[in-house]
Amino acid sequence: MLEIGKAIVSFDVLEEHFLCDLTKCKGACCVEGDSGAPLTNEEAVKLEKIYPIVEEYMTPEGKAVIAHQGSSMVDSDGDTVTPLVNNRECAYTFKDKRGIVKCAIEKAFFDGKIDFRKPVSCHLFPIRITEYKRFDAVNYQELKICKPGRVCGIGQKLPLYHFLKEPLIRKYGEKWYEQLEYAAKEKPWQQISE
């Protein structure tokens, strides 16, 4: 583990390769899982505010879930998350012409209708951050559904931390990311073990 600021970063974040291959996974990360996407309190408030704009991109099923449960909810673990349709896909999803599950929030953002791209937990996936009182644990979550992303990342020689540069900067800032990048190049943990 590597400590940068208040974050404890798993070496996997620096050593693994990754590049989403939506043609193969079909956006499974928006469908699989035991709960909705984790949200900060600020993100939950933001989703409620932008929902009238985002809903035009959503499926009728997603709109019905939000009409019933609200734009966010608290799951069985006590975490604020996005609601799910039939305990599966995120309510904020839709399928494109190729059958790939995509994010309605992100679509509204790319169409210039809102200034919020999507929840940071989604933007960072497959990195998961667990926030504790004194530090954040930053880990790579290796899932079977993301095997195409690992294969594609290895083929393109794209490290996970490079693939997720934008959301890591969004979460921790430019200077933090520069320190992460420096550590990835210098690999001080390997020098200690030699």
Buried (B, 14 or more C-beta within 10 A) or exposed (E): EBEBBEBBBBBBBBBBBBBBBBEBBBBBBBBBBEBBBBBEEEBBEBBEEBBEBBBEBBBEEBBEBBEEBBBBBEBEEEEBBBBBBEEEBBBBBBEEEEEBBBBBBBBBBEEEEBEBBBBBBBBBBBBBBEEEEEEBBBBBEEBEBBEBBBBBBEEBEBBBBBBBBEBBBBBBEEEBBEBBBEBBEEEEEEEEEE
